[in-house]
């Protein structure tokens, strides 16, 4: 799924949800917003919502080190 077009807004929503989760403060509103965004984007692009979510979470939670 490396060729997937993932909007920055979806990545930012996942970053917010992950930060809240790590702080023990994940809200229902944030969780619902990120899930709705996954569902909407997957439906609009014909992607698997599961694969989209898995890819975004990997980008946010386990970023690859820069090759600098």
C-alpha positions in Angstrom: 0.0 0.0 0.0 3.0 2.2 -0.4 1.3 4.0 -3.4 -1.7 5.0 -1.3 -2.6 8.7 -1.4 -3.1 9.5 2.3 -4.3 13.1 3.0 -2.2 15.0 5.6 -5.5 15.7 7.4 -5.9 12.0 8.1 -2.4 11.7 9.3 -2.8 14.7 11.6 -6.1 13.2 13.1 -4.2 9.9 13.8 -1.4 11.8 15.4 -3.8 13.7 17.7 -5.6 10.4 18.6 -2.2 8.7 19.3 -1.0 11.6 21.4 -4.2 11.5 23.4 -4.0 7.7 23.8 -0.4 7.9 25.0 -1.4 10.6 27.5 -4.3 8.4 28.7 -6.7 11.1 27.6 -8.2 9.8 24.3 -11.7 11.2 24.0 -14.7 9.6 22.3 -14.9 12.6 20.0 -11.3 12.2 18.8 -11.7 8.4 18.3 -15.0 8.9 16.5 -13.5 11.6 14.2 -10.5 9.6 13.2 -12.6 6.5 12.5 -15.1 8.5 10.5 -12.2 10.0 8.5 -10.9 6.5 7.7 -14.3 5.3 6.6 -14.9 8.3 4.4 -11.5 8.3 2.7 -11.6 4.6 2.1 -15.1 4.8 0.6 -14.1 7.8 -1.6 -11.0 6.1 -2.9 -12.1 2.5 -3.1 -9.5 1.3 -0.6 -9.9 -1.1 2.3 -10.6 0.9 5.4 -8.6 -1.7 7.4 -5.6 -1.4 5.2 -5.8 2.4 5.2 -6.0 2.5 9.0 -3.1 0.0 9.3 -0.9 2.1 7.0 -1.6 5.4 8.7 -1.1 4.0 12.1 2.2 2.5 11.0 3.3 5.9 9.6 2.3 7.7 12.9 3.4 5.1 15.5 6.5 3.6 13.8 7.9 6.2 11.4 11.0 5.1 9.5 14.2 7.0 10.3 15.3 9.6 7.9 18.0 8.5 5.5 19.9 11.8 6.0 
